[in-house]
Amino acid sequence: MSTATDEARSAEFLALCAEMLDKRRLIVVSNRGPVEYHVTSEGPLQARRGSGGLVTALSTLTRNIDFTWVASAMGEGDRRALESSEGASIPSTLPGHRFSLRYVTTPRRVYHKYYNILCNPLLWFLQHHMWNASYTPNVDHAVHDAWENGYVTVNRAFADAVVAEAAQSSEPPYVMVHDYHLYLVPGYVRQELPEATIQHYLHIPWPGPSYWQLLPSHMCRSICESLCSADVVGFQTVRDAQSFLATCSLFLPKAEVDFSGGVVNFNGHKTATHAYPLSIDVEEIRRIAISPRASEYKQRLMPLCAEKTIVRVDRAEPNKNIVRGFRAYEHLLERYPELHGKVTFLAFLVPSRTHIRQYQRYLDEIQQVASDINGNYGSSDWQPVHLFLENNYTQAIAALCQYDVLLINAVIDGMNLIAKEGPVVNAKNGVLVLTETVGAYQQLAEGALSVAPTDVEGTTDALYEALTMSEEERAKRQAVLVEAIEREDLLHWLQQQFQDIRGVA
């Protein structure tokens, strides 16, 4: 896509925003915000850009639009910033930022219940199909308490902050709420601001209603009722949107659910559901890929590559299915000894949530399997697996430039942006091996080799097919992937949402 076309699309989007926000305010709501304040020995608080995919996804807004972002005060610096503002919103002091930040603070023990008992071990595991229902979860008194005195409390605090921010204007606001941490916010905001236009966007999968039945019904009902207070509920895929409609049909018997139209009518309010597949800033990723730092990493990684190189980039989490991916590679080496010394597997894994027992155990298993493969098949001049356990984004981008095969075999993922970042920077017409259960599959299926997440044998076959594929076929598949990613990039993701929000307003 040409630079001129990109500039025209950007101008069109910003004109849409200017029209929408001429009289009405925009309030973005998420658990983690775009700015983190840190206490320094010199005295003044130091502001730094926040981490996380949402901050990156909304960078077009933060650079160009005046709005308010409501988020948790995560550390002592954030809490001090909140105290100094006397509860008002704080203009961001970071270069290029135009928005203001309003912090939400709750007692640490309340936030612990909300985040460490309810959000991550319960909701996140549920929505990624990571429970072994015969044994987990155990919804005991601690979980019920975390719902009532953690999740409900924090969601109410967020809603109160939105209402306080909306009071700065006589016109009803646009409210964009993000993710599973804040399911109850739309309902509470609707009670206080009946004329507000509310969207809730979900970044992770939405499982079918039978899986939600593992939770106490009052929790599921409260979540569905609140989301049906929004005007638009956005999902990564059509499959997720349909699962949500089926869940509402089960838990809200009085709701009228239109599956073909993607609409729920509940308590006199209409909620539209849409799929907005999250994407990437293609040009920004490409700029990183040709940066001096990335070039330096490419030189460092080159001696580790063989005639063919398999790459994966992931957080070290159970749903990423890393162990099965290594098992498939192990079978490949066992079945095709002629590949020994001619293929290497570079795995760039970011340790994640190691305070959760299941995550630490999975990381240990990853390291053990990699060690076993190297011990069983390696030689003095060839190491089959190179494991990088660190959070180094530029190094990962450098590796994506050099793969012959990119393996993404997650059990389930909301989207998986690596599947989109890899093809747009890869210089070798690399082949994407992709499981059918990640959100990105719907857009990239035509150019990828597809596998089922539990099919180790099929993954072995796909790896071999990718490694031996003709250059003509590789180039054809690469072109299909790049075209799909450039067509529905990050700006497209934002514009579709704003157009739909304007439509219901």
KOLRO-648606 format. One record per residue (C-alpha): residue in one letter; x negated, y negated, z negated. Coordinates in nm, 4 decimals, decimal comma. Layout:
N
rest / xx / yy / zz
a / X / Y / Z $
...
//
This chain:
505
rest / xx / yy / zz
m / 0,0000 / 0,0000 / 0,0000 $
s / -0,1480 / -0,3386 / 0,1014 $
t / -0,2445 / -0,6162 / -0,1387 $
a / 0,0018 / -0,8499 / 0,0324 $
t / 0,2829 / -0,6001 / -0,0211 $
d / 0,1884 / -0,5610 / -0,3878 $
e / 0,1878 / -0,9372 / -0,4360 $
a / 0,5284 / -0,9693 / -0,2718 $
r / 0,6752 / -0,6942 / -0,4902 $
s / 0,5286 / -0,8543 / -0,8025 $
a / 0,6703 / -1,1940 / -0,7077 $
e / 1,0114 / -1,0365 / -0,6487 $
f / 1,0055 / -0,8710 / -0,9911 $
l / 0,8982 / -1,1878 / -1,1718 $
a / 1,1747 / -1,3806 / -0,9940 $
l / 1,4242 / -1,1203 / -1,1211 $
c / 1,2915 / -1,1653 / -1,4753 $
a / 1,3110 / -1,5446 / -1,4502 $
e / 1,6715 / -1,5228 / -1,3364 $
m / 1,7682 / -1,2833 / -1,6164 $
l / 1,5862 / -1,4752 / -1,8885 $
d / 1,6941 / -1,8230 / -1,7868 $
k / 1,9323 / -1,8412 / -2,0840 $
r / 1,9000 / -1,5061 / -2,2611 $
r / 1,6131 / -1,3707 / -2,4709 $
l / 1,4364 / -1,0400 / -2,4178 $
i / 1,3510 / -0,8333 / -2,7265 $
v / 1,1347 / -0,5207 / -2,6850 $
v / 1,1390 / -0,2738 / -2,9749 $
s / 0,8916 / 0,0085 / -3,0450 $
n / 0,7314 / 0,1721 / -3,3444 $
r / 0,3764 / 0,0745 / -3,2440 $
g / 0,3128 / -0,2726 / -3,1100 $
p / 0,0812 / -0,4352 / -2,8556 $
v / -0,1344 / -0,6249 / -3,1075 $
e / -0,3150 / -0,5007 / -3,4183 $
y / -0,4539 / -0,7389 / -3,6799 $
h / -0,7689 / -0,6416 / -3,8668 $
v / -0,9061 / -0,7850 / -4,1902 $
t / -1,2598 / -0,9210 / -4,1485 $
s / -1,5261 / -1,0105 / -4,4027 $
e / -1,5366 / -1,3662 / -4,2609 $
g / -1,1783 / -1,4326 / -4,3680 $
p / -0,9572 / -1,4889 / -4,0619 $
l / -0,7586 / -1,1980 / -3,9283 $
q / -0,8857 / -1,0589 / -3,5984 $
a / -0,6284 / -0,9687 / -3,3333 $
r / -0,6978 / -0,6746 / -3,1015 $
r / -0,4991 / -0,5177 / -2,8213 $
g / -0,2916 / -0,2252 / -2,9457 $
s / -0,3418 / 0,1260 / -2,8147 $
g / -0,0918 / 0,3575 / -2,6492 $
g / 0,0727 / 0,4175 / -2,3164 $
l / 0,3664 / 0,1850 / -2,3775 $
v / 0,1359 / -0,1158 / -2,4243 $
t / -0,0217 / -0,0359 / -2,0872 $
a / 0,3148 / 0,0263 / -1,9224 $
l / 0,4514 / -0,3130 / -2,0302 $
s / 0,1335 / -0,5098 / -1,9532 $
t / 0,3086 / -0,6823 / -1,6605 $
l / 0,5602 / -0,8217 / -1,9086 $
t / 0,3050 / -0,9225 / -2,1719 $
r / 0,1060 / -1,1211 / -1,9138 $
n / 0,3936 / -1,2945 / -1,7378 $
i / 0,7095 / -1,3146 / -1,9496 $
d / 0,8055 / -1,5015 / -2,2669 $
f / 0,9713 / -1,2463 / -2,4954 $
t / 0,9512 / -1,1008 / -2,8458 $
w / 0,8143 / -0,7560 / -2,9297 $
v / 0,9403 / -0,6011 / -3,2553 $
a / 0,7067 / -0,3374 / -3,4012 $
s / 0,5880 / -0,1796 / -3,7258 $
a / 0,3220 / -0,3466 / -3,9363 $
m / 0,0756 / -0,0582 / -3,9152 $
g / -0,2083 / -0,1708 / -4,1411 $
e / -0,3164 / -0,4253 / -4,3989 $
g / -0,4053 / -0,6799 / -4,1304 $
d / -0,0563 / -0,6598 / -3,9791 $
r / 0,1002 / -0,6985 / -4,3230 $
r / -0,1064 / -1,0088 / -4,3953 $
a / -0,0120 / -1,1543 / -4,0577 $
l / 0,3524 / -1,0950 / -4,1454 $
e / 0,3113 / -1,2669 / -4,4834 $
s / 0,1439 / -1,5700 / -4,3278 $
s / 0,4263 / -1,6021 / -4,0739 $
e / 0,6869 / -1,5925 / -4,3527 $
g / 0,8835 / -1,3351 / -4,1584 $
a / 0,8995 / -1,5285 / -3,8310 $
s / 0,7652 / -1,4077 / -3,4980 $
i / 0,3951 / -1,4637 / -3,4271 $
p / 0,2723 / -1,5836 / -3,0851 $
s / 0,0041 / -1,3461 / -2,9559 $
t / -0,3388 / -1,5090 / -2,9514 $
l / -0,4935 / -1,2543 / -2,7154 $
p / -0,6034 / -1,3957 / -2,3771 $
g / -0,3369 / -1,3706 / -2,1089 $
h / -0,0534 / -1,2863 / -2,3494 $
r / 0,2695 / -1,4882 / -2,3381 $
f / 0,4884 / -1,2965 / -2,5835 $
s / 0,5465 / -1,3209 / -2,9576 $
l / 0,5368 / -1,0408 / -3,2119 $
r / 0,7759 / -0,9799 / -3,5001 $
y / 0,6531 / -0,7225 / -3,7499 $
v / 0,8736 / -0,4826 / -3,9442 $
t / 0,7460 / -0,3707 / -4,2804 $
t / 0,8814 / -0,1019 / -4,5108 $
p / 0,7330 / 0,0542 / -4,8272 $
r / 0,4528 / 0,2968 / -4,7395 $
r / 0,6299 / 0,5947 / -4,8948 $
v / 0,9403 / 0,5179 / -4,6859 $
y / 0,7342 / 0,4888 / -4,3676 $
h / 0,5581 / 0,8161 / -4,4543 $
k / 0,8916 / 0,9969 / -4,4758 $
y / 1,0084 / 0,8398 / -4,1504 $
y / 0,6928 / 0,9066 / -3,9492 $
n / 0,5138 / 1,2044 / -4,1026 $
i / 0,8144 / 1,4163 / -4,2044 $
l / 1,0921 / 1,3229 / -3,9601 $
c / 0,9522 / 1,1737 / -3,6387 $
n / 0,6495 / 1,3879 / -3,5622 $
p / 0,6869 / 1,7290 / -3,7277 $
l / 1,0629 / 1,7432 / -3,6644 $
l / 1,1842 / 1,5381 / -3,3658 $
w / 0,8674 / 1,5532 / -3,1561 $
f / 0,8351 / 1,9287 / -3,2070 $
l / 1,2047 / 1,9791 / -3,1317 $
q / 1,1956 / 1,7834 / -2,8098 $
h / 0,8837 / 1,9606 / -2,6848 $
h / 1,0319 / 2,3071 / -2,7558 $
m / 0,7510 / 2,3765 / -3,0012 $
w / 0,9480 / 2,5445 / -3,2780 $
n / 0,9451 / 2,9154 / -3,3415 $
a / 1,3093 / 2,9262 / -3,4475 $
s / 1,2720 / 3,2453 / -3,6522 $
y / 1,0305 / 3,0638 / -3,8817 $
t / 1,0391 / 2,6886 / -3,8169 $
p / 1,1636 / 2,4353 / -3,8892 $
n / 1,2793 / 2,4679 / -4,2470 $
v / 1,5147 / 2,1764 / -4,2998 $
d / 1,4841 / 2,1625 / -4,6752 $
h / 1,5502 / 1,8899 / -4,9316 $
a / 1,2363 / 1,7013 / -4,8248 $
v / 1,3623 / 1,6749 / -4,4662 $
h / 1,7117 / 1,5628 / -4,5715 $
d / 1,5513 / 1,3047 / -4,7997 $
a / 1,3202 / 1,1890 / -4,5167 $
w / 1,6249 / 1,1373 / -4,2957 $
e / 1,8249 / 0,9359 / -4,5483 $
n / 1,5410 / 0,7497 / -4,7191 $
g / 1,2903 / 0,7312 / -4,4346 $
y / 1,4328 / 0,7500 / -4,0824 $
v / 1,7621 / 0,5726 / -4,1566 $
t / 1,5898 / 0,3079 / -4,3691 $
v / 1,3194 / 0,2230 / -4,1138 $
n / 1,5668 / 0,2166 / -3,8239 $
r / 1,7881 / -0,0232 / -4,0213 $
a / 1,4858 / -0,2458 / -4,0887 $
f / 1,4086 / -0,2565 / -3,7156 $
a / 1,7674 / -0,3420 / -3,6333 $
d / 1,7660 / -0,6214 / -3,8936 $
a / 1,4510 / -0,7641 / -3,7310 $
v / 1,6202 / -0,7581 / -3,3891 $
v / 1,9267 / -0,9352 / -3,5283 $
a / 1,7085 / -1,1984 / -3,6970 $
e / 1,5201 / -1,2599 / -3,3737 $
a / 1,8417 / -1,2805 / -3,1728 $
a / 1,9659 / -1,5518 / -3,4105 $
q / 1,7093 / -1,7882 / -3,2564 $
s / 1,9411 / -1,8255 / -2,9567 $
s / 2,3142 / -1,8756 / -2,9084 $
e / 2,3191 / -1,6345 / -2,6143 $
p / 2,3268 / -1,2555 / -2,6650 $
p / 1,9864 / -1,0936 / -2,6039 $
y / 1,8598 / -0,8145 / -2,3854 $
v / 1,7258 / -0,5460 / -2,6204 $
m / 1,4952 / -0,2725 / -2,4871 $
v / 1,4317 / 0,0006 / -2,7467 $
h / 1,1681 / 0,2684 / -2,6959 $
d / 1,1421 / 0,6327 / -2,7882 $
y / 1,2418 / 0,8913 / -3,0478 $
h / 1,1250 / 0,6920 / -3,3496 $
l / 1,4168 / 0,4511 / -3,3147 $
y / 1,7243 / 0,6492 / -3,2086 $
l / 1,9496 / 0,4750 / -3,4625 $
v / 1,8555 / 0,1176 / -3,3693 $
p / 2,1061 / 0,0724 / -3,0816 $
g / 2,3987 / 0,1646 / -3,3082 $
y / 2,2971 / -0,0724 / -3,5869 $
v / 2,2263 / -0,3572 / -3,3430 $
r / 2,5598 / -0,3065 / -3,1669 $
q / 2,7428 / -0,3452 / -3,4992 $
e / 2,5874 / -0,6893 / -3,5526 $
l / 2,5507 / -0,8043 / -3,1910 $
p / 2,8471 / -0,6640 / -2,9966 $
e / 2,7674 / -0,8764 / -2,6875 $
a / 2,4001 / -0,7743 / -2,6630 $
t / 2,2818 / -0,5782 / -2,3590 $
i / 2,0972 / -0,2769 / -2,4998 $
q / 1,8770 / -0,0231 / -2,3271 $
h / 1,7059 / 0,2728 / -2,4934 $
y / 1,4207 / 0,4388 / -2,3037 $
l / 1,2920 / 0,7826 / -2,3975 $
h / 0,9302 / 0,8758 / -2,3193 $
i / 0,9518 / 1,2437 / -2,4153 $
p / 1,1728 / 1,5310 / -2,2908 $
w / 1,5333 / 1,5737 / -2,4006 $
p / 1,6107 / 1,9437 / -2,4593 $
g / 1,9465 / 2,1096 / -2,4030 $
p / 2,2235 / 2,1001 / -2,6661 $
s / 2,1562 / 2,4519 / -2,7963 $
y / 1,8124 / 2,3416 / -2,9103 $
w / 1,9526 / 2,0360 / -3,0872 $
q / 2,1816 / 2,2719 / -3,2808 $
l / 1,8768 / 2,3778 / -3,4812 $
l / 1,9098 / 2,0425 / -3,6597 $
p / 2,1875 / 1,9615 / -3,9080 $
s / 2,4886 / 1,8460 / -3,7075 $
h / 2,5200 / 1,5118 / -3,8862 $
m / 2,1703 / 1,4141 / -3,7715 $
c / 2,2416 / 1,5064 / -3,4087 $
r / 2,5784 / 1,3350 / -3,4179 $
s / 2,4258 / 1,0143 / -3,5585 $
i / 2,1590 / 1,0143 / -3,2855 $
c / 2,4124 / 1,0663 / -3,0077 $
e / 2,6556 / 0,8088 / -3,1472 $
s / 2,3819 / 0,5486 / -3,1684 $
l / 2,2482 / 0,6114 / -2,8184 $
c / 2,6047 / 0,5883 / -2,6884 $
s / 2,6143 / 0,2369 / -2,8328 $
a / 2,3520 / 0,1360 / -2,5746 $
d / 2,4523 / 0,0179 / -2,2288 $
v / 2,1767 / 0,2155 / -2,0543 $
v / 1,9796 / 0,5168 / -2,1763 $
g / 1,6721 / 0,5856 / -1,9670 $
f / 1,4900 / 0,9181 / -1,9300 $
q / 1,1837 / 1,0445 / -1,7490 $
t / 1,3757 / 1,2903 / -1,5309 $
v / 1,7254 / 1,3665 / -1,4063 $
r / 1,7021 / 1,6983 / -1,5929 $
d / 1,6552 / 1,5126 / -1,9228 $
a / 1,9492 / 1,2828 / -1,8493 $
q / 2,1744 / 1,5800 / -1,7756 $
s / 2,0628 / 1,7503 / -2,0982 $
f / 2,1548 / 1,4346 / -2,2902 $
l / 2,5022 / 1,4308 / -2,1346 $
a / 2,5506 / 1,7951 / -2,2321 $
t / 2,4351 / 1,7170 / -2,5871 $
c / 2,6870 / 1,4330 / -2,6153 $
s / 2,9588 / 1,6641 / -2,4847 $
l / 2,8809 / 1,9110 / -2,7655 $
f / 2,8257 / 1,6761 / -3,0596 $
l / 3,0777 / 1,4039 / -2,9686 $
p / 3,4042 / 1,5921 / -2,8919 $
k / 3,5934 / 1,2651 / -2,8390 $
a / 3,3466 / 1,1396 / -2,5785 $
e / 3,4381 / 1,1446 / -2,2096 $
v / 3,1296 / 1,2708 / -2,0266 $
d / 3,1018 / 1,2193 / -1,6510 $
f / 2,8173 / 1,4476 / -1,5435 $
s / 2,8291 / 1,3509 / -1,1758 $
g / 2,8283 / 0,9785 / -1,2510 $
g / 2,5877 / 1,0056 / -1,5445 $
v / 2,8166 / 0,8124 / -1,7778 $
v / 2,9458 / 0,8621 / -2,1326 $
n / 3,2575 / 0,6822 / -2,2552 $
f / 3,2674 / 0,6835 / -2,6349 $
n / 3,4654 / 0,4656 / -2,8750 $
g / 3,5621 / 0,2348 / -2,5902 $
h / 3,2029 / 0,1790 / -2,4792 $
k / 3,0465 / 0,2967 / -2,1529 $
t / 2,6856 / 0,4176 / -2,1524 $
a / 2,5058 / 0,4807 / -1,8239 $
t / 2,2160 / 0,7253 / -1,8010 $
h / 1,9344 / 0,6896 / -1,5480 $
a / 1,6026 / 0,8545 / -1,4720 $
y / 1,3056 / 0,6160 / -1,4614 $
p / 0,9908 / 0,8262 / -1,4158 $
l / 0,7071 / 0,6433 / -1,5892 $
s / 0,4165 / 0,5683 / -1,3574 $
i / 0,0776 / 0,3999 / -1,3397 $
d / -0,0787 / 0,0736 / -1,2262 $
v / -0,2490 / 0,2201 / -0,9203 $
e / -0,4805 / -0,0729 / -0,8502 $
e / -0,5881 / -0,1025 / -1,2133 $
i / -0,6790 / 0,2683 / -1,2258 $
r / -0,8773 / 0,2308 / -0,9053 $
r / -1,0601 / -0,0720 / -1,0452 $
i / -1,1642 / 0,1321 / -1,3472 $
a / -1,2782 / 0,4175 / -1,1198 $
i / -1,5247 / 0,1931 / -0,9317 $
s / -1,6431 / -0,0026 / -1,2362 $
p / -2,0155 / 0,0100 / -1,3278 $
r / -1,9358 / 0,2031 / -1,6451 $
a / -1,7395 / 0,4675 / -1,4550 $
s / -2,0198 / 0,4942 / -1,1984 $
e / -2,2610 / 0,5586 / -1,4826 $
y / -2,0434 / 0,8409 / -1,6130 $
k / -2,0154 / 0,9914 / -1,2646 $
q / -2,3940 / 1,0160 / -1,2501 $
r / -2,4030 / 1,1825 / -1,5917 $
l / -2,1335 / 1,4341 / -1,4989 $
m / -2,2697 / 1,5248 / -1,1565 $
p / -2,5336 / 1,7735 / -1,2853 $
l / -2,2524 / 1,9631 / -1,4651 $
c / -2,0515 / 2,0101 / -1,1442 $
a / -2,1034 / 2,3165 / -0,9265 $
e / -1,9986 / 2,3791 / -0,5654 $
k / -1,6410 / 2,3594 / -0,6951 $
t / -1,5265 / 2,1830 / -1,0102 $
i / -1,2043 / 2,2310 / -1,2050 $
v / -1,1079 / 1,9392 / -1,4315 $
r / -0,8431 / 1,8897 / -1,6960 $
v / -0,7785 / 1,5776 / -1,9075 $
d / -0,5450 / 1,6150 / -2,2049 $
r / -0,4764 / 1,5478 / -2,5666 $
a / -0,5631 / 1,8626 / -2,7602 $
e / -0,2027 / 1,9458 / -2,8439 $
p / -0,0218 / 2,2812 / -2,8350 $
n / 0,2311 / 2,1711 / -2,5718 $
k / -0,0550 / 2,0976 / -2,3288 $
n / -0,1093 / 2,4750 / -2,2944 $
i / -0,4877 / 2,4446 / -2,2821 $
v / -0,5618 / 2,7944 / -2,4102 $
r / -0,3534 / 2,9591 / -2,1363 $
g / -0,5354 / 2,7449 / -1,8808 $
f / -0,8695 / 2,8746 / -2,0072 $
r / -0,7362 / 3,2307 / -2,0052 $
a / -0,6412 / 3,1915 / -1,6392 $
y / -0,9920 / 3,0655 / -1,5624 $
e / -1,1375 / 3,3598 / -1,7541 $
h / -0,9322 / 3,6015 / -1,5402 $
l / -1,0552 / 3,4178 / -1,2298 $
l / -1,4177 / 3,4786 / -1,3257 $
e / -1,3441 / 3,8413 / -1,4083 $
r / -1,1634 / 3,9078 / -1,0802 $
y / -1,3931 / 3,7127 / -0,8465 $
p / -1,7554 / 3,7599 / -0,9541 $
e / -1,8672 / 3,5862 / -0,6338 $
l / -1,7526 / 3,2596 / -0,8004 $
h / -2,0062 / 3,2944 / -1,0812 $
g / -2,2449 / 3,0018 / -1,0685 $
k / -2,0324 / 2,8308 / -0,8029 $
v / -1,7489 / 2,6899 / -1,0149 $
t / -1,7398 / 2,4989 / -1,3429 $
f / -1,4547 / 2,3852 / -1,5627 $
l / -1,4858 / 2,0397 / -1,7223 $
a / -1,2262 / 1,9832 / -1,9955 $
f / -1,1869 / 1,6346 / -2,1442 $
l / -0,9751 / 1,6724 / -2,4566 $
v / -0,8803 / 1,4077 / -2,7103 $
p / -0,8365 / 1,5535 / -3,0626 $
s / -0,4843 / 1,4630 / -3,1735 $
r / -0,2915 / 1,4676 / -3,5025 $
t / -0,5553 / 1,6854 / -3,6672 $
h / -0,3887 / 1,6217 / -4,0046 $
i / -0,1079 / 1,8517 / -3,8853 $
r / -0,2050 / 2,2131 / -3,9506 $
q / -0,0728 / 2,3479 / -3,6195 $
y / -0,2790 / 2,0956 / -3,4236 $
q / -0,6039 / 2,1685 / -3,6049 $
r / -0,5477 / 2,5411 / -3,5623 $
y / -0,4866 / 2,4941 / -3,1899 $
l / -0,8028 / 2,2858 / -3,1503 $
d / -1,0008 / 2,5623 / -3,3219 $
e / -0,8540 / 2,8167 / -3,0796 $
i / -0,9458 / 2,5993 / -2,7794 $
q / -1,3072 / 2,5829 / -2,8925 $
q / -1,3200 / 2,9558 / -2,9594 $
v / -1,1847 / 3,0502 / -2,6150 $
a / -1,4262 / 2,8145 / -2,4386 $
s / -1,7141 / 2,9600 / -2,6400 $
d / -1,6059 / 3,3160 / -2,5534 $
i / -1,5941 / 3,2384 / -2,1799 $
n / -1,9392 / 3,0831 / -2,1893 $
g / -2,0748 / 3,3762 / -2,3903 $
n / -1,9224 / 3,6441 / -2,1668 $
y / -1,9830 / 3,4923 / -1,8249 $
g / -2,2467 / 3,2213 / -1,8558 $
s / -2,6137 / 3,2561 / -1,7692 $
s / -2,9341 / 3,0677 / -1,8374 $
d / -2,8657 / 2,8303 / -1,5473 $
w / -2,4841 / 2,8195 / -1,5444 $
q / -2,2289 / 2,7290 / -1,8117 $
p / -1,8716 / 2,8052 / -1,6980 $
v / -1,6939 / 2,5631 / -1,9376 $
h / -1,8027 / 2,2183 / -2,0526 $
l / -1,5875 / 2,0869 / -2,3364 $
f / -1,5708 / 1,7133 / -2,4166 $
l / -1,3882 / 1,6449 / -2,7438 $
e / -1,3645 / 1,2675 / -2,7555 $
n / -1,1420 / 0,9758 / -2,6646 $
n / -1,3290 / 0,8261 / -2,3694 $
y / -1,0873 / 0,7076 / -2,1020 $
t / -1,3456 / 0,5731 / -1,8584 $
q / -1,5385 / 0,8995 / -1,8680 $
a / -1,2160 / 1,0887 / -1,7990 $
i / -1,1396 / 0,8644 / -1,4989 $
a / -1,4935 / 0,9278 / -1,3710 $
a / -1,4289 / 1,3018 / -1,3913 $
l / -1,0973 / 1,2659 / -1,2068 $
c / -1,2884 / 1,1121 / -0,9181 $
q / -1,4879 / 1,4356 / -0,8784 $
y / -1,2533 / 1,7308 / -0,9180 $
d / -1,1888 / 1,9952 / -0,6547 $
v / -0,9006 / 2,1248 / -0,8668 $
l / -0,7034 / 1,9344 / -1,1312 $
l / -0,5260 / 2,1721 / -1,3696 $
i / -0,2184 / 2,0464 / -1,5544 $
n / -0,0287 / 2,3416 / -1,6992 $
a / 0,1555 / 2,1882 / -1,9944 $
v / 0,4422 / 2,3876 / -2,1440 $
i / 0,6496 / 2,0701 / -2,1318 $
d / 0,5698 / 1,7007 / -2,0957 $
g / 0,7841 / 1,3916 / -2,0674 $
m / 0,5836 / 1,2800 / -1,7635 $
n / 0,2033 / 1,3443 / -1,7738 $
l / 0,0347 / 1,0438 / -1,6157 $
i / -0,2913 / 1,2320 / -1,5529 $
a / -0,1060 / 1,4048 / -1,2679 $
k / -0,0657 / 1,0587 / -1,1124 $
e / -0,4006 / 0,9060 / -1,2083 $
g / -0,6044 / 1,1942 / -1,0676 $
p / -0,4873 / 1,1913 / -0,7039 $
v / -0,5185 / 0,8119 / -0,6593 $
v / -0,8865 / 0,8039 / -0,7624 $
n / -1,0078 / 1,1452 / -0,6429 $
a / -1,2662 / 1,1290 / -0,3642 $
k / -1,2745 / 1,5002 / -0,2706 $
n / -0,9202 / 1,5753 / -0,1553 $
g / -0,8804 / 1,7655 / -0,4797 $
v / -0,5886 / 2,0035 / -0,5267 $
l / -0,3357 / 1,9522 / -0,8085 $
v / -0,2169 / 2,2659 / -0,9904 $
l / 0,0934 / 2,1585 / -1,1820 $
t / 0,3508 / 2,3313 / -1,4003 $
e / 0,7135 / 2,2897 / -1,3034 $
t / 0,8084 / 2,1831 / -1,6580 $
v / 0,6281 / 1,8459 / -1,6695 $
g / 0,8179 / 1,5319 / -1,5754 $
a / 0,5762 / 1,4421 / -1,2944 $
y / 0,6622 / 1,7635 / -1,1085 $
q / 0,9842 / 1,6221 / -0,9633 $
q / 0,7901 / 1,3517 / -0,7777 $
l / 0,4752 / 1,5498 / -0,6945 $
a / 0,6026 / 1,9005 / -0,6187 $
e / 0,5532 / 1,8724 / -0,2422 $
g / 0,1811 / 1,8052 / -0,2717 $
a / 0,0995 / 2,0302 / -0,5690 $
l / 0,0533 / 2,4019 / -0,6243 $
s / 0,3256 / 2,4895 / -0,8751 $
v / 0,3053 / 2,7408 / -1,1590 $
a / 0,5174 / 2,8422 / -1,4563 $
p / 0,3589 / 2,7411 / -1,7879 $
t / 0,3460 / 3,0910 / -1,9376 $
d / 0,2335 / 3,2609 / -1,6141 $
v / -0,1366 / 3,3179 / -1,6726 $
e / -0,1554 / 3,5535 / -1,3721 $
g / 0,0146 / 3,2979 / -1,1476 $
t / -0,2173 / 3,0235 / -1,2726 $
t / -0,5182 / 3,2408 / -1,1890 $
d / -0,3816 / 3,2891 / -0,8371 $
a / -0,3144 / 2,9156 / -0,7996 $
l / -0,6688 / 2,8283 / -0,9095 $
y / -0,8123 / 3,0699 / -0,6552 $
e / -0,5865 / 2,9354 / -0,3796 $
a / -0,6898 / 2,5792 / -0,4643 $
l / -1,0625 / 2,6656 / -0,4701 $
t / -1,0455 / 2,8401 / -0,1318 $
m / -0,7986 / 2,6091 / 0,0450 $
s / -0,8941 / 2,4674 / 0,3843 $
e / -1,0083 / 2,1071 / 0,4012 $
e / -0,7188 / 2,0249 / 0,6339 $
e / -0,4605 / 2,1540 / 0,3875 $
r / -0,6325 / 1,9777 / 0,0961 $
a / -0,6264 / 1,6445 / 0,2792 $
k / -0,2608 / 1,6891 / 0,3735 $
r / -0,1569 / 1,7604 / 0,0145 $
q / -0,3661 / 1,4728 / -0,1189 $
a / -0,1979 / 1,2287 / 0,1205 $
v / 0,1474 / 1,3447 / 0,0100 $
l / 0,0597 / 1,2928 / -0,3575 $
v / -0,0916 / 0,9476 / -0,3084 $
e / 0,2036 / 0,8266 / -0,1002 $
a / 0,4519 / 0,9392 / -0,3669 $
i / 0,2557 / 0,7759 / -0,6481 $
e / 0,2019 / 0,4462 / -0,4661 $
r / 0,5687 / 0,4288 / -0,3667 $
e / 0,6972 / 0,4693 / -0,7238 $
d / 0,4299 / 0,2922 / -0,9269 $
l / 0,4502 / 0,1092 / -1,2591 $
l / 0,6045 / -0,2034 / -1,1058 $
h / 0,8762 / 0,0121 / -0,9466 $
w / 0,9432 / 0,1681 / -1,2904 $
l / 0,9939 / -0,1739 / -1,4477 $
q / 1,1968 / -0,3207 / -1,1642 $
q / 1,4469 / -0,0341 / -1,1564 $
q / 1,5158 / -0,0782 / -1,5273 $
f / 1,5584 / -0,4535 / -1,5095 $
q / 1,7921 / -0,4272 / -1,2124 $
d / 2,0118 / -0,1778 / -1,3981 $
i / 2,0099 / -0,3876 / -1,7155 $
r / 2,1135 / -0,6933 / -1,5150 $
g / 2,3825 / -0,4841 / -1,3496 $
v / 2,5546 / -0,3950 / -1,6769 $
a / 2,5054 / -0,7457 / -1,8199 $
//
